[in-house]
């Protein structure tokens, strides 16, 4: 997964795979979902990311799976 923020357009692109998108669905006026030929999510685009998604406060935390005994 790659996350790119374009400051000049205040747009965030979250890429989940490298598959080429064949369809884009508008979830609302600022969020777009790209799908591949099999209907799987390829990427998510967020426009006006500072206001819509709070990109200034973005953080990443990897949480380990609990150990089972």
C-alpha positions in Angstrom: 0.0 0.0 0.0 1.2 3.5 -0.9 -0.2 6.8 0.3 0.6 9.9 -1.7 -0.3 13.5 -0.8 -0.3 16.1 -3.5 0.0 19.5 -1.7 -0.6 21.5 -4.8 -4.1 20.1 -5.3 -4.7 19.0 -1.6 -5.4 15.5 -2.9 -4.5 12.2 -1.2 -4.2 9.0 -3.2 -4.2 5.6 -1.4 -3.0 2.8 -3.7 -3.8 -0.7 -2.5 -2.5 -2.6 -5.5 -0.7 -2.0 -8.7 -3.6 -3.4 -10.8 -4.8 -0.9 -13.4 -8.2 0.7 -12.6 -11.0 0.2 -15.1 -13.8 1.9 -13.2 -14.1 4.8 -10.9 -17.0 5.2 -8.5 -17.8 8.5 -6.8 -18.6 7.9 -3.1 -19.3 11.5 -2.5 -18.2 14.8 -4.0 -14.6 14.4 -2.5 -14.0 10.7 -2.5 -13.5 8.3 -5.4 -12.9 4.6 -5.4 -11.1 2.9 -8.3 -11.8 -0.7 -9.1 -10.0 -3.3 -11.3 -11.5 -5.6 -13.9 -12.6 -8.0 -11.2 -14.3 -5.4 -9.1 -11.5 -5.3 -6.5 -10.5 -2.0 -4.9 -7.3 -0.6 -6.5 -7.1 2.9 -5.0 -9.0 5.6 -3.1 -8.7 9.3 -4.0 -9.6 12.0 -1.4 -9.9 15.6 -2.7 -9.7 18.5 -0.2 -7.8 16.0 2.0 -6.9 18.5 4.7 -10.5 19.3 5.4 -12.1 16.0 4.4 -9.7 13.5 5.9 -7.6 15.5 8.3 -4.4 14.6 6.4 -2.4 17.0 8.6 -2.9 14.6 11.5 -2.2 11.4 9.5 -0.4 8.6 11.5 0.3 5.0 10.9 0.4 2.2 13.5 1.0 -1.4 12.9 -0.9 -3.6 15.4 0.4 -7.1 15.9 -2.0 -10.0 15.9 -2.6 -11.5 19.4 -0.6 -14.7 20.1 -2.8 -17.7 20.6 -1.8 -20.5 22.9 
